[in-house]
Amino acid sequence: MRPFSPGRDQMSKRTRKHKDGTRLAHAGRAPARQHGFVNMPIYRGSTVIFPTLASLEAEDQDFSYGRLGTPTVRALEEAICELEGGHRTLLTPSGLSAIATAITAFVACGDEILVSDSVYRPTRRFCDHVLKRLGVKTTFYDPVIGGEIETLITDKTRVVFAESPGSQTFEVQDVPALARAAHAAGAVMILDNTWATPLYFKPFAHGVDVSIQAATKFIVGHADAMLGTITANEQAAPAVTTTHEDLGLCPGPEDVYLGLRGLRSLGVRLERHQRSGLELARWLAERPEVARVMYPVLPSDPGHALWKRDFTGASGLFSIVLKPVPHAKLAAMIDGLNLFGMGYSWGGFESLILPFDPRAYRSATTWRAEGPALRLHVGLEDVDDLKADLEAGFARLAS
Ligand SMILES: *Cc1c(COP(=O)(O)O)cnc(C)c1O
């Protein structure tokens, strides 16, 4: 297989100098090659025909086999790569497969990796199950450890894995400090960048080597497809590309198209998620039923200074801890909500609410909470209606 070289295809060369808002509209598109149609069509396919024996032997075609990429796949890869500021992006069928592939690319039996304690729980399961079985040791670290992580690094450490802010509890990590410590030890810095997306956190400008996204969330943006992205810098790209190819990962063409489709409106959706999220977070912080709000955008949040230093925005996903309430009252509050649906995932247009309790699975830190904890995804609805829905919920809580 001829190695992919960014720029060879030059589909989106014309947007390199533009700002992100413009890139979202133009990256990965080449209407002139598609009879003028604005959107990249859905290419389906396994077999790709080579015109001559010489062409087959030289492996000189841009595309050679469906599993290894189609123009639709390449379009989304190029667009994400440009936004993240990386060297090469690969697509996977889910966010979790992107994480598993990125980690697998850098470890062998006997190696060790460091993973944040507030990581997405299935990432932890991958470490506890698959990596453990293959002889790779995972040490979970306090998400706010910063440069002190060097005390956990050994001569066997190959990967430092971060997710910032952390799943459910939203601790902001000092990614540049983690990356410096990782690099000093020759380890690779991997970041789960799903919450901020490359619009609000530029991973490669902060020392990250490999950035993954659950594109299922904000990129797809409509809760109608599963998709993952892995973006690597030049040094990390060969290992990631080889592992991705060897594991045989290829997302379905419809889902890739939905990723491209979602990407075009990511900027305006995130702005709205952010605005409504901040308004609701501020309102919730004043409510007598709420013990605290975990959202780094609020100046009272312990991660606010780091968020302000490294991020250029926030999505509308955050958590609250309630004051102690009987379980039945909590159920009455949640079950009666009209607009906030209860379910996994986030990043779609509708608001979601989900209770969580990290006590069962955190191992490097101890979760202490005044009462039950709830994660909120603030969707695209009118924020006054969302407020009214929660207000009625608080009335049921108190009744
Ligand atoms: C949802 C999520 C994932 C996994 O994505 P899937 O597409 O559901 O596999 C990974 N990381 C974070 C932070 C997530 O929220």
The ligand as an SDF file (V2000), in Angstrom:
LIG
                    3D

 15 15  0  0  0  0  0  0  0  0999 V2000
  -18.7580    8.4350   24.3090 C   0  0  0  0  0  0  0  0  0  0  0  0
  -17.3170    8.6170   24.6060 C   0  0  0  0  0  0  0  0  0  0  0  0
  -16.3620    7.7610   24.0540 C   0  0  0  0  0  0  0  0  0  0  0  0
  -16.7310    6.5480   23.2460 C   0  0  0  0  0  0  0  0  0  0  0  0
  -17.3910    6.8360   22.0740 O   0  0  0  0  0  0  0  0  0  0  0  0
  -18.3230    5.7280   21.3760 P   0  0  0  0  0  0  0  0  0  0  0  0
  -18.5030    6.2640   20.0090 O   0  0  0  0  0  0  0  0  0  0  0  0
  -19.5680    5.6580   22.2050 O   0  0  0  0  0  0  0  0  0  0  0  0
  -17.5630    4.4340   21.3900 O   0  0  0  0  0  0  0  0  0  0  0  0
  -15.0400    8.0330   24.3110 C   0  0  0  0  0  0  0  0  0  0  0  0
  -14.6610    9.0620   25.0670 N   0  0  0  0  0  0  0  0  0  0  0  0
  -15.5430    9.9010   25.6180 C   0  0  0  0  0  0  0  0  0  0  0  0
  -15.0630   11.0360   26.4410 C   0  0  0  0  0  0  0  0  0  0  0  0
  -16.9060    9.6990   25.4160 C   0  0  0  0  0  0  0  0  0  0  0  0
  -17.7790   10.5200   25.9980 O   0  0  0  0  0  0  0  0  0  0  0  0
  1  2  1  0
  2  3  1  0
  2 14  2  0
  3  4  1  0
  3 10  2  0
  4  5  1  0
  5  6  1  0
  6  7  2  0
  6  8  1  0
  6  9  1  0
 10 11  1  0
 11 12  2  0
 12 13  1  0
 12 14  1  0
 14 15  1  0
M  END
$$$$
